[in-house]
């Protein structure tokens, strides 16, 4: 399943507790995101804690359950 579809299913359950930024490599407006969090492969999910530290970088698609586990670990 495409990462955007997984996020659309999962993120409503985390509203107000987790922020998600969907940065497309082809969008020039996303350049600041890629400068701060360099990415080589698509899709890449970067999980950042409240302090702004990268906790995990995951390359590849995520299932709903996998994304929920990673988000739960941030809370």
C-alpha positions in Angstrom: 0.0 0.0 0.0 1.3 3.5 -0.8 2.6 5.4 2.2 0.1 8.2 1.6 -2.8 5.8 1.8 -1.4 4.2 5.0 -1.0 7.7 6.6 -4.5 8.7 5.6 -5.8 5.6 7.4 -3.6 5.9 10.5 -3.0 9.6 11.2 -6.6 10.5 12.2 -6.1 8.3 15.3 -3.0 10.5 16.2 -4.6 13.9 15.6 -3.2 16.5 18.0 -0.5 14.2 19.2 1.7 13.5 16.1 2.4 15.8 13.2 3.1 14.4 9.7 4.9 16.1 6.9 4.4 14.6 3.5 7.3 15.9 1.4 7.4 15.1 -2.3 10.9 15.0 -3.9 9.5 16.7 -7.0 8.1 19.7 -5.1 10.5 22.6 -4.7 8.7 23.7 -1.6 9.9 20.5 0.1 13.6 21.5 -0.2 13.9 22.7 3.4 12.6 19.3 4.6 15.2 17.4 2.5 18.0 19.7 3.6 17.2 18.9 7.3 16.4 15.2 6.7 18.4 13.9 3.8 16.7 11.1 1.9 18.2 8.8 -0.7 15.4 6.3 -1.3 11.6 6.6 -1.8 9.6 6.0 0.3 11.5 7.0 3.4 9.8 7.7 6.7 11.7 9.7 9.2 10.4 9.5 12.8 11.3 12.6 14.9 10.7 12.9 18.7 9.4 16.0 20.5 13.0 17.2 20.9 13.5 17.2 17.1 15.9 14.3 17.2 15.6 11.6 14.5 14.6 8.4 16.3 14.4 6.2 13.3 14.6 6.3 9.5 12.7 3.6 7.7 13.1 2.9 4.0 10.2 1.2 2.2 6.5 1.0 2.5 4.9 0.6 5.9 1.7 -1.3 6.8 -0.9 0.4 9.0 0.2 -1.8 11.9 3.9 -1.0 11.4 3.2 2.8 11.2 1.1 2.6 14.4 3.9 0.8 16.3 6.4 3.4 15.2 4.1 6.3 16.1 3.2 4.7 19.5 6.9 4.5 20.3 7.1 8.3 19.9 4.3 9.1 22.4 
